[in-house]
Amino acid sequence: MAYPADFKYTKEHEWLKVDGTTGTIGITDHAQNSLGDIVFVELPKVGSEITAGQTFGSVESVKAVSDLYAPVSGTVTEINEALNTTPEDVNKDAHAAWMIKVTLKDPAEAAKLMSAADYESFAAAESSH
Amino acid sequence: MVDFSGWDMPVEYPKHGGLMKEHLAVRTGVGVFDVSHMGDIRIHGPQALAAVQHITMNDASKLSIGQCQYSAMLYPQGTFVDDVIVHKMGEDDYLLVINAGTREKDVNWVVENTKAFDCQVEHLSDAYTQIAIQGPKGAATLQKLTDADLSKVKFYWFTYGTVCGLPNTLIARTGYTAEDGFEIYVPSDEATSARVWNEVMQAGEEFGIVPCGLGSRNTLRLEGALSLYGHEISESINVWEAHLDRFLKLDKGDFVGREALEKAKPGGITRTLVALESIERGIPRDGYKVLDLHGHEIGCVTSGSYAPFLKKNIALAYVPTEFAPLDTEVAVEIRNQPVKCKVVPIPFYKRPKKQS
């Protein structure tokens, strides 16, 4: 699956889409593929603060638990409630199945993240281990 | 691939659909597992029965030739060396199928504890590739590859037949999935093993067969509440606690562990294995703490997962006996949060009674 060029990516396999001061966050196709069948997603409450590099929730497949790391800092404005009942949406289309939306604390933080091309090489190198 | 006691084994086969699909295939159709990591010990000779009786807790004298039984080898204190399946191959000839992780320990223990008997102990683990063909369509799949009449082989019995052209192959109606199925033992050379595997895959194609890895092996056995060494049973857990006393035959005569278990009657235990189901959101997993509803730690989850067929979050755990009654509410600590669970009957899943 192609990595959208207008997203930014983390080494922990989250994606960030910036729209003005709003950031939308999810996990990458590579991440969902490594996790396998996703059966549980735990997200923060609306109104809570997330901090770049810190965990903000978790995603679980049958075989593993994986922390979600915030690509940027901000305040959670919305969560994707549908994932409570249909977490498998993340397997079907990881780049459409967003997890949270935040109001960015510092839009400059996004610039430090990887581009789609950089992430693609990063993910490929990781899978070849 | 993961390292499993020195074996390079797949957790799942993503190209065939992955863990969830593998699990469901075994419940509704058929799946195939490479379980060559399981170990095999043959005990034969004039006093083989006496030796097997001495080192296992079930009553092997009740077995007919061609029959197997679930059993366990115990330490003198009544805790587990390993669980085993004992196959009666002939008069004074038994095959014990043991776990991979405990193989060396088991073999040494068997050799040590059968010294006083006139019998021979052979370690055959590396001689066989063990392939498990599991699920309601397991029999139909394997029947295409063998001249043995599988309809005559009852659950926990075995026979010999030509399988994929290999004469005299051991075919046992056993498994670790809480489903009907077979385990076959073929020569372990790579070419033969690969050929048999591929023929099984072809034979099962019409039933949607998928190769299954360690992940679904674990979730399938967990739904059936089948014990796993190092989790529900270990050298520090005794037979009463582990809920396996239906396989314990105290009246069969003396055996290692008997005396301690007789003293530690079930009424005397302080902790017991229970089956839990989450009633709040959260998946209990191996090693998580079990709490009472006031937040005090009372026990530990030994195995926990999302259950793909039951579509519930389930766990096996050890708790003090006062928490064992059905519907008792406890909590499992998941990422520092208590998640409520209730005690449910063991096992979580029982396969439907056979139609035919």
Interface residues (C-beta under 8 A of the other chain):
Chain A: N33 G36 D37 V39 F40 E42 S58 E60 S61 V62 K63 V65 N84
Chain B: V11 E12 P14 G18 L19 M20 H23 G215 T219 R281 G282 I283 R285 S305 Y306 P308 N313 R335
